[in-house]
Amino acid sequence: MTSSPQFDRTVAWLHDLYRRPHVPAATAGLRRAEFLLAQLGNPHRDFRSVHVAGTTGKGSTTTMIGSVLQAAENQTGYFRSPHLETYRERIAVNDEMIDESAWVRCFDRVAEVSEAMEHDAFPNYDLGRPTVFEVLFAMAALHFRDVGVTWAAVETGMGGRLDATNTLDSDVAVVTNISLEHTRILGSTVEEIAAEKAAIIKSGCDAVTATRDASALGVIRERAAAQGVHLRCLDLDFFVTTRERTIGGLEVTLSEADLTLDIPLRVAGDFQALNAAAAFAAARALQKRSVELSVHDIQRGLEETRVPGRFEILSTSPLVVLDGGHNPAAMGELGTSLRSYFPDRRIVLLFAALDDKDVEAMVSQIDELVDIAVVTRAPDSDRATDAATLARSFRKTGENIVVCEDPTAALHAALEATHLEDVLVVAGSLYLVGWVRAQLVPEGVAV
């Protein structure tokens, strides 16, 4: 994907910003993000929103909710992260990513304030530069205001409580699920992590959770009760059944109280049924808040959702599956879906990971399914783990490990090892998945 020099300038600035020292979120809280937004005229207050947090599924759920809002003819903003191929994917309106000129225009306004914050240009402000994520959310809020967004579907970053997106006062807060991740930052137990993510539930909103973890659910319920918020829970207030799996999709039944919908989803992977259920429950909560949203809007929005890079069937000859899951929980979901969809097929895995990931735990979720593992360094990241280190995590694959430090060589090796009846799975790193997608789609491999 080619880009303009002006856009490339903004990406270089963001990469440099990432490396510069900053006051940690535990000290800054939300004050830094609030200050940045205030200097821009508080654009995040000019639209209504649904806010989504969770360990896995939050990107897909955010996209589904946005699609439902869009089906109801709202000017709909999407804020999601991380991206697959370009930063512009993170900010979208009506699911069309921001164009380069609008990106640069918003960036320049936010960067000017950011530089002033970093260089102590504001009296009585001492929290230093914003984080990259704070800059990106401010850009999204500006763009949404500029183009007249009325509703936005907003995904948190790492956590929830100290996340820049938590400056929003959303109509509905969604917690998809909770498991151990980013333990050095979010906490060492499921309960601690649940508390961080459930902090997006605030007085005056409605709340939804699709978690089935009893410990996490207890924390989420406590948070909702303390805020006086009605909480809708999976398997208690709303339900989902998977009727059929197809290549590239699922057929599910969603129900709540007096409404049952049979929906053919265009997203594959068993876990997407739970994400669709969370989005369905969020839409029903909006209806109860008198938001103009019909049953037809809910049905059409869910049916039309597409989520690139998450159990995405990129090709059928050979069969190539891209999955951007990059934590143990997401890899567990990938393993479950591979067992369901391809129980008798040989699996070739192309794998990379970043150095802040629990690679041992990730690999343990899928290792026994893999017949050949091709490990490589994630492209375009200075945090990538080298291929030789990754290879040591694959214990059950035995001798069927190919180590290619160069991603291009690794992709060729994986394709050569994949016979027509096999499945090539690309997983472990969004950097790798996005790069492979860019390599294969222009060559006509994509369906």
N, C-alpha and C positions, 0 to 999 in steps of 0.2 A: 504494500500500500504506500504510494508516494504521497508526500506532503510538502507544503510550502515552507520556505525558509522562516517565515514568521511563526508558523506553528512549531517548527523544529526549535526555534528560539525558546518558546514557552516550555517545551519538554525539557530542554537542557537546564533551564532555570529551576524547574521542579526537582530534577535529579540533584542539582547542586543544593537546593534547599534541604532535601532529605539528609544530606551529609552534614549540615551545619548544626551546631549544638542548640538545644532548646530546653526550656523549662518543662519538666515532665508533667503529664496530664494529672498525676496525683496531686501536684502542687497547683497547677493552673486551674483545674476543674473545668467548668464551662465558661469561666470569665473571659478567657482569651478569645474563644470563638464568638461569644456575645459581643465583645469589644469590636472585633473585626466586622461583624455584621452591622453593628451600630454605626460604624464609620461609613458604611455603604447605604445607610438608610433603612436598615432592618428589612431587607427584601423577603426574608423567610416568613414574614407576617402577612404577606400579600396573597397567599394561597392556602387552601386547606389540604390536609395530608392524612395518609395512612402510613404508619411507621412500623418497620419490620426488623426484628432482631432474632438471633438464634445462632446455634453452632453450624448447622447445615440447612440448606433449603431456603435461606432468606432471599437470595438473588432470584430464584425461580418464583417464590411466593410474591415478591415485589413485582415481578414482571406480570404475573397472573392478575394481581390486583389492579395494576395499571391498565391492563388490557380490558378489564371489566369497566373501569371508570371511562376509558376511551370509547368503549362500545355504547356508553350512555351519552355520547357526543360531548363529553367534557374536553376542554383543552388540557391535556394530561401530561404532567411532567414525570420523568423517571430518573431517579438518582440511584446508581448501582455501582458496586465495586467488588473486586478489581475488574480490570478490562482484559480482553483477549488479545486484540491486535492494536488498538489505539486508545489513548486516553479519552478521546471524544465519545467513546461508547458509554462512559460513565454518566453523561448528561444527555438526556433525550427528551423530546417533546413528541407526543403521539407515536412513540417508539421509533422515531427517526433521530439518529444521533445529531448533536449540535454540529453545524458546519464550521469550517475553519475560521471564517471571518468573524462569526459570533463568538467562537471560542477565544480568539485573540482579543477581541474587544472586551469581553468579560475578564479575561486574564489580566490585561493591562490595568484595569480599574482595581482589581484585588491586589495585584503585585505592588502597586504604588502604596497602598495602605500597609501591606505586609512589610515592605522595606522600611517604612516609617516606624512601624511597631518594633522592628528589630533594632533600629538605630536610635531608640529613645526619643523620638520626635514628639511624643504626646506627654503632656504633664500628667503626673500621678498614674502613669501606666508603667509597670515593671515586669511584665510577663514575657517579654521578648517576642521572637518571631512566631507566627502561626505554624502548625504542622502542615504537611502536604495535604492531608485529608481535610483540614480546616479550610485551606485555600480552595480546594476543589468543591467543598460544599457551598462556600460563599459564592463561587462562580456559578454553581447550579442555581442557587437562589436568585442571583442577579438575572440569569438568563430566563428563568421561569417568570420573573416579574416583567422583564422586557417584552416577552412574547404573549403575555396575558394568560399564563397557566392558571386554571381555577382549582385543580386538584393535582396532587403529586403523590406518587408511590415512592417511598423513601426507604432505602436499605441502610442500616447502620454499618459502621466499619467493624472494628474488632469487638467492641463490647456493647455498651449502651449507656450506662450512667454518665460517663465522661466523654461520650461521643459527641462530636460537633453537631450531628443531626438531632441530638437531644435538646437543642435550643428550640425545637418545634413544639407546639402544643397541638398534637394530632387528635383527630376525631376517633381513630381506632389504633390501638397498639397491638401488634402481633408478635408473639414469641414462638418461633417454629418448633424448636427442640433445644435440648441442652445436653452437652457432654463435655468431657475434658478437652480444653484447647487453650493455647496461650496462657499456660498456668503461671508463668513468671509475672504476668501482668494482671490477669483477671482473677486469679485465686487457684488454690491447689485442690479444691473439692468441687463437686458438682453443685453443691449448695451455694458456694461463694460465687461461682460463675453465673448461676441462675439469678442471684441477687443483682449482679452487674447488669445483666441483660433485661431483667424485669423492671429495672428503673425507668424504662421508657413508658411504663404504665403510670399515668398521672391523673389526678383528680379532674373529672369532667370528661374523660374519654371512655370508650368501651374497650374491652380487651379480649383477645383470642389466644389460645395456645394449642398447639398440636403435639406437645411433649407427652410421652408415656412414661417418663422416668418419675417414679414416685417422689424421690427426694427433691428434684427440680420443681415438680408440680406443687409440692407443699410450699416452697419459697414463693413461687409465682402467685399462688392463692393468697398468701399472707400479704404480699405487696398490693394486690388488687383490693383486698379487704381494708387495708390501712388507708388506701386512697379513695375508698367508697366507690369502687369501680366494679361493674358487672363483668364477670369473666366467663367466656364460653370455652368449654374444654372438649377436646376430642374424646369420643367414645362415651360422653355423658350428655353433651348438648348438641353435638353434630357428629355425623358418622360418614365413613367412606368404605366402599367395597370395590375391589378391582374385579371386573367381570371378564376381561380378556386383554391379553398382551399382543401387540402387533409390532412389526418392525417399524420403528419410528413413532410408536404411540401406545396409548392405554385407553381402554374403555372402562369408565368408573361410574358408580352410582354414589351421589352425594345427597345427604338428607339432613334436615333439621326441622323439628316440630312438624309443621303441616306442609313442608315442601320437600319433594324428592325429584332429583334431576339425574337423568342418564346422559353422560357426556363423553363423547369421543375426544380424547386429548391428543394433541399433536406433539406431545413430549413423551419420551420413553423413560424407562427406569421405574422400578417399583416405588421408590421414594417420592416420585412426582405425584402419586395419588394423595399422599399426606399433605404435600404442598398445595395441591388443588383444594383439599378439604379446608385448609387454613384460609386460603383466599376466598372460598365460598362462605365460610363463617364470617370473615371480615366484611364481605359484601352484604350479608344478612344483617350484620350490626349497623352498617350504614343505612340500610332500609329502615331499621327501627329508629334511627335518628332523623327520619324524614328526608333523607337524601333521595333525589329523584334517580332511581335505579330500578329498572324492571327485572323480572325474572328472565325475560329474553336477553337483556343486557348481560346478566350473569352468565347465562348459557353461552352466548356468542363470544363473550370476552374470554372465557376459559377455553372454549373450542379453538379459538384463533391464536392462542399463546404459543410462541416458539421461544426456546431457550438455547441459543448456540453454546456448544461446549459443555453441556451437562447431559451425559449419556446420549450424545448426539450421534445418530447414525449418519456418518458422512458419506459412506459409499457402501454399495452392496456387492461389488465385484472388483476387488476383494471387500469383505465386510469390515469396515473401519469404524470403531466407536471412539469418540472423543469424550473424555470425562475430566472436568477441571477440579474435581474434589481433591483438596490438598491438606486434609487432616485425617486422623484415624477414623472418625465417625463417617466421613464422606467416603473413604475407601471401603469401609464396611458396607455402606449402601451400594457401592459399585459392585462389590463381591456378591451381595444378595441378588442384584439385578442380573448379573452374568449367569448365576446359577439358574434363575428363572427363565431367562430368554434363550440361553445357549447351553443347555445342560450337557450336550453330547459333542460339543465342538472343541477343537484344540484352540488354546488361547496363546497368542503371542502378545507380550506386553512391552511397550516402549515407555520407559519410566525416567523421570527426573524429579528432583525436589530441591527446595531451598534449605539453607543451613540452619534455619530456626524451626524446622519441622521435626516431629518425632518420627523419623523414618522407620525405625524398627517397628513401632506400633502400626504405622501405615502399611508396611509390607506384610505384616502378620495377618492383616485382614484379607489379603488376596493371594498370598504366595502359593498356597496349595492348589489354586485354580490354574496357575500359570505353567505352561509347557516350555516356553522359551521367554526369557527376559532379556531385553536389550536396554541397557542402562546408559544414560548420557548426562551431560551437563546441561542444565536449563539455559536456553539461549537468552541473551539480552538482560542478564541479571548478574550483578557483582556479588549476590548472596547465594549463588548456586553451589550446591555440593558437588564435588568432583565425582566422576563416574565410578572410579575404583572404590571409593568409600561407600557409595550406594550399593555396589555389587555385594559387599559383605553382609548386607541386610537380608539378602535372598538366600535362605538356608535350604528350603525344600526343593527349590528348582535344581539344585545340584550343579551338574556340569553344564546345563543348558543356559548359560549366561554369556551374553555378548557385551563387552565393555567398549563403548565408543565415546570418547570424550567429545568429539565433534558431532553436533546434532544432525548435520546433513548426512554424514556417514552412517549415523545411527538410524535415521529414517530409511535410508536405502537398505540397510541390513535387515531392519524389521519387515519391510515390504517383501524383500527376497525370501525371508523365512516364512511368510504367510501364504499358504496355499489357498486355492479358491474356496475350499470348504472350511477354512479356519476363520478366526476372528482376530483382528489386530486391534488392541486396546491401547490408547494413548492416555496416560494418566500421571498424577502425582504433582503436577505443576501447571498453573495457568499459563506461565510463560511458554512452556513446551507445547501445550494444547493450542494456544493462539498461534504460535509459530508454525506448527504442523498444519493447522487449518489454512493459513495463508499460503503454505507451500502446495497443498493439494487442490484447493478449490480452483485456482487459475488453470490448473492442468486438466480440468474436466473430470477429476475423480469424484467430485461431489455428486450426490444424487440430484 
